[in-house]
Amino acid sequence: MTAVLYSHGLIVELNPLMRPVIQTGVWLFVLVKGMTLALAYFCMIRYARTHLAFIQKSCFVGSALYMLIWTVWFVNGLR
């Protein structure tokens, strides 16, 4: 979604780590984003075999932090 909206000039990337990547190229952004998600997924699947409760809590906390950070960036981007 971000790549499509960015390529049409409708948004700017607020994430300071990903901004230079998307400015270099939309397809590079898609590749980097996909690879980081795939790496995290496979690490969690492997680690969950022995530490399921930790992975469940980590996913919950990580999701909550992601939503908080995204909301802060979104609200600040409206100013």
Backbone as ProteinMPNN parsed JSONL, in Angstrom:
{"seq_chain_A": "MTAVLYSHGLIVELNPLMRPVIQTGVWLFVLVKGMTLALAYFCMIRYARTHLAFIQKSCFVGSALYMLIWTVWFVNGLR", "coords_chain_A": {"N_chain_A": [[0.825, -1.184, 0.0], [1.88, 1.279, 0.876], [3.915, 1.652, -1.027], [2.461, 1.93, -3.424], [0.842, 4.211, -2.939], [2.87, 6.085, -2.47], [4.227, 6.072, -4.932], [2.37, 7.324, -6.506], [2.489, 9.835, -5.563], [0.982, 10.538, -3.35], [1.54, 10.261, -0.676], [4.123, 10.632, 1.837], [7.002, 8.898, 2.984], [7.253, 8.349, 6.34], [8.826, 6.959, 8.095], [12.009, 7.098, 9.293], [14.034, 5.273, 8.774], [13.237, 3.815, 6.556], [12.671, 5.74, 4.666], [14.931, 6.702, 3.029], [15.264, 4.411, 1.525], [12.886, 4.044, 0.023], [13.001, 6.377, -1.414], [15.12, 5.851, -3.036], [14.155, 3.804, -4.637], [11.023, 2.411, -5.511], [10.567, -0.327, -5.896], [12.792, -1.391, -4.633], [12.189, -0.672, -2.028], [9.882, -2.26, -1.62], [11.066, -4.787, -1.801], [12.938, -4.737, 0.373], [11.205, -4.3, 2.546], [9.567, -6.582, 2.363], [11.489, -8.603, 2.739], [12.379, -8.091, 5.367], [10.041, -8.606, 6.803], [9.639, -11.316, 6.14], [11.968, -12.47, 7.233], [11.609, -11.917, 9.98], [9.265, -13.389, 10.409], [10.08, -16.082, 9.88], [12.051, -16.393, 11.841], [10.491, -16.137, 14.155], [8.759, -18.341, 13.871], [10.558, -20.474, 14.076], [11.688, -20.047, 16.65], [9.425, -20.203, 18.208], [8.883, -22.835, 18.616], [10.157, -23.653, 20.907], [9.758, -21.598, 22.698], [7.071, -20.558, 22.952], [5.253, -18.93, 24.467], [6.752, -16.615, 24.92], [7.068, -15.671, 22.268], [4.397, -15.167, 21.594], [3.749, -13.089, 23.406], [5.655, -11.224, 22.577], [4.831, -10.697, 19.951], [2.361, -9.484, 20.448], [3.126, -7.197, 21.974], [4.904, -6.01, 20.142], [3.151, -5.47, 18.001], [1.402, -3.647, 19.225], [3.195, -1.547, 19.808], [3.948, -0.883, 17.188], [1.51, 0.085, 16.167], [1.182, 2.312, 17.838], [3.487, 3.877, 17.219], [3.019, 4.297, 14.458], [0.621, 5.744, 14.583], [1.465, 8.079, 15.942], [3.339, 9.09, 14.063], [1.577, 9.477, 11.936], [-0.25, 11.401, 12.92], [1.537, 13.515, 13.46], [2.359, 13.937, 10.853], [0.161, 15.15, 9.75], [0.316, 17.749, 10.471]], "CA_chain_A": [[0.0, 0.0, 0.0], [2.76, 2.439, 0.955], [4.613, 1.812, -2.305], [1.512, 2.419, -4.425], [0.491, 5.601, -2.618], [4.073, 6.899, -2.653], [4.524, 6.196, -6.361], [1.401, 8.266, -7.076], [2.712, 11.141, -4.952], [-0.093, 10.837, -2.399], [2.062, 10.229, 0.688], [5.572, 10.587, 2.026], [7.384, 7.888, 3.975], [7.63, 9.013, 7.582], [9.809, 6.135, 8.801], [13.328, 7.604, 8.913], [14.878, 4.182, 8.291], [12.773, 3.364, 5.241], [12.55, 6.87, 3.738], [15.945, 6.692, 1.972], [15.081, 3.225, 0.68], [11.808, 4.302, -0.944], [13.456, 7.453, -2.301], [16.013, 5.21, -4.008], [13.319, 3.075, -5.59], [9.836, 1.797, -4.919], [10.743, -1.778, -5.883], [13.76, -1.687, -3.578], [11.414, -0.564, -0.796], [9.041, -3.453, -1.525], [11.955, -5.908, -1.524], [13.468, -4.627, 1.741], [10.08, -4.488, 3.474], [9.19, -7.994, 2.298], [12.552, -9.429, 3.326], [12.381, -7.935, 6.83], [8.869, -9.314, 7.322], [9.89, -12.754, 5.993], [12.983, -12.848, 8.213], [10.968, -11.911, 11.299], [8.318, -14.506, 10.426], [10.784, -17.356, 10.002], [12.688, -16.427, 13.163], [9.455, -16.399, 15.157], [8.291, -19.72, 13.707], [11.586, -21.366, 14.612], [11.834, -19.83, 18.084], [8.166, -20.543, 18.879], [8.875, -24.268, 18.951], [10.645, -23.843, 22.277], [9.412, -20.449, 23.535], [5.816, -20.063, 22.382], [4.685, -17.834, 25.265], [7.553, -15.415, 24.642], [6.735, -15.203, 20.922], [3.051, -14.597, 21.644], [3.834, -11.785, 24.075], [6.446, -10.339, 21.718], [3.973, -10.286, 18.832], [1.373, -8.548, 20.972], [3.813, -5.94, 22.317], [5.397, -5.433, 18.892], [2.003, -4.922, 17.258], [0.936, -2.459, 19.938], [4.181, -0.483, 19.581], [3.836, -0.49, 15.785], [0.322, 0.934, 16.028], [1.458, 3.574, 18.519], [4.44, 4.647, 16.408], [2.345, 4.696, 13.23], [-0.341, 6.801, 14.928], [2.219, 9.304, 16.228], [3.862, 9.599, 12.788], [0.436, 9.934, 11.131], [-0.755, 12.655, 13.493], [2.553, 14.547, 13.2], [2.369, 14.2, 9.414], [-0.985, 16.007, 9.407], [0.599, 19.135, 10.854]], "C_chain_A": [[0.873, 1.253, 0.0], [3.425, 2.706, -0.391], [3.699, 2.384, -3.379], [1.175, 3.882, -4.176], [1.682, 6.532, -2.831], [4.359, 7.118, -4.14], [3.551, 7.135, -7.08], [1.521, 9.657, -6.445], [1.679, 11.533, -3.904], [0.382, 10.867, -0.947], [3.571, 10.397, 0.668], [5.849, 9.524, 3.082], [7.894, 8.597, 5.217], [8.676, 8.238, 8.373], [11.213, 6.576, 8.364], [14.29, 6.518, 8.429], [14.501, 3.753, 6.873], [12.669, 4.491, 4.211], [13.634, 6.86, 2.663], [15.799, 5.501, 1.025], [14.021, 3.5, -0.376], [12.18, 5.434, -1.899], [14.419, 6.928, -3.362], [15.213, 4.476, -5.062], [12.181, 2.374, -4.89], [10.008, 0.279, -4.839], [11.774, -2.215, -4.853], [13.062, -1.653, -2.219], [10.57, -1.816, -0.579], [9.898, -4.669, -1.172], [12.459, -5.887, -0.078], [12.366, -4.889, 2.758], [9.668, -5.962, 3.521], [10.214, -8.895, 2.955], [12.578, -9.296, 4.858], [11.191, -8.656, 7.458], [9.077, -10.826, 7.253], [10.908, -13.232, 7.022], [12.387, -12.923, 9.621], [10.019, -13.106, 11.446], [9.042, -15.834, 10.652], [11.519, -17.487, 11.335], [11.662, -16.748, 14.246], [8.938, -17.829, 15.073], [9.291, -20.691, 14.335], [11.678, -21.257, 16.14], [10.579, -20.249, 18.857], [8.1, -22.009, 19.266], [9.28, -24.506, 20.401], [10.214, -22.737, 23.239], [8.125, -19.781, 23.04], [5.252, -18.876, 23.155], [5.436, -16.532, 25.02], [7.206, -14.826, 23.271], [5.346, -14.567, 20.912], [3.063, -13.216, 22.292], [4.588, -10.783, 23.215], [5.62, -9.824, 20.538], [2.939, -9.265, 19.284], [2.019, -7.191, 21.255], [4.32, -5.25, 21.051], [4.285, -4.809, 18.066], [1.48, -3.643, 17.904], [1.891, -1.283, 19.721], [4.121, 0.02, 18.145], [2.645, 0.442, 15.581], [0.538, 2.294, 16.684], [2.391, 4.453, 17.692], [3.782, 5.146, 15.139], [1.367, 5.837, 13.495], [0.362, 8.123, 15.201], [2.751, 9.916, 14.929], [2.717, 10.173, 11.935], [-0.07, 11.284, 11.617], [0.248, 13.789, 13.25], [2.64, 14.9, 11.724], [1.225, 15.077, 8.96], [-0.702, 17.484, 9.68], [1.354, 19.857, 9.782]], "O_chain_A": [[0.639, 2.179, -0.777], [3.49, 3.85, -0.841], [4.122, 3.235, -4.162], [1.219, 4.698, -5.097], [1.515, 7.649, -3.321], [4.696, 8.228, -4.552], [3.872, 7.676, -8.138], [0.737, 10.552, -6.762], [1.513, 12.715, -3.601], [-0.291, 11.431, -0.085], [4.209, 10.313, -0.381], [5.027, 9.284, 3.966], [8.859, 9.359, 5.152], [9.345, 8.808, 9.235], [11.565, 6.44, 7.192], [15.264, 6.823, 7.742], [15.367, 3.37, 6.086], [12.589, 4.225, 3.011], [13.308, 6.997, 1.484], [16.173, 5.584, -0.145], [14.237, 3.215, -1.554], [11.736, 5.458, -3.047], [14.521, 7.491, -4.452], [15.548, 4.518, -6.245], [12.351, 1.812, -3.809], [9.641, -0.336, -3.838], [11.647, -3.288, -4.263], [13.313, -2.502, -1.364], [10.547, -2.369, 0.52], [9.505, -5.488, -0.341], [12.411, -6.905, 0.613], [12.575, -5.619, 3.727], [9.446, -6.515, 4.598], [9.856, -9.846, 3.651], [12.777, -10.287, 5.561], [11.321, -9.252, 8.528], [8.736, -11.542, 8.193], [10.728, -14.292, 7.622], [12.634, -13.878, 10.359], [9.984, -13.751, 12.494], [8.654, -16.617, 11.519], [11.598, -18.582, 11.893], [11.934, -17.539, 15.149], [8.703, -18.462, 16.102], [8.902, -21.62, 15.042], [11.739, -22.272, 16.834], [10.667, -20.61, 20.031], [7.335, -22.381, 20.156], [8.807, -25.444, 21.043], [10.292, -22.909, 24.455], [8.105, -18.585, 22.748], [4.812, -17.904, 22.542], [4.826, -15.467, 24.925], [7.066, -13.611, 23.138], [5.149, -13.529, 20.28], [2.45, -12.281, 21.777], [4.2, -9.618, 23.134], [5.707, -8.65, 20.176], [2.673, -8.291, 18.579], [1.512, -6.156, 20.821], [4.179, -4.035, 20.908], [4.462, -3.734, 17.494], [1.156, -2.676, 17.215], [1.453, -0.159, 19.478], [4.232, 1.223, 17.908], [2.757, 1.464, 14.904], [0.12, 3.317, 16.142], [2.118, 5.636, 17.488], [3.965, 6.306, 14.769], [1.294, 6.788, 12.717], [-0.091, 9.172, 14.745], [2.628, 11.122, 14.716], [2.868, 11.215, 11.297], [-0.29, 12.199, 10.823], [-0.143, 14.895, 12.877], [2.96, 16.037, 11.375], [1.302, 15.688, 7.894], [-1.403, 18.36, 9.175], [1.676, 21.035, 9.94]]}, "name": "protein", "num_of_chains": 1, "seq": "MTAVLYSHGLIVELNPLMRPVIQTGVWLFVLVKGMTLALAYFCMIRYARTHLAFIQKSCFVGSALYMLIWTVWFVNGLR"}
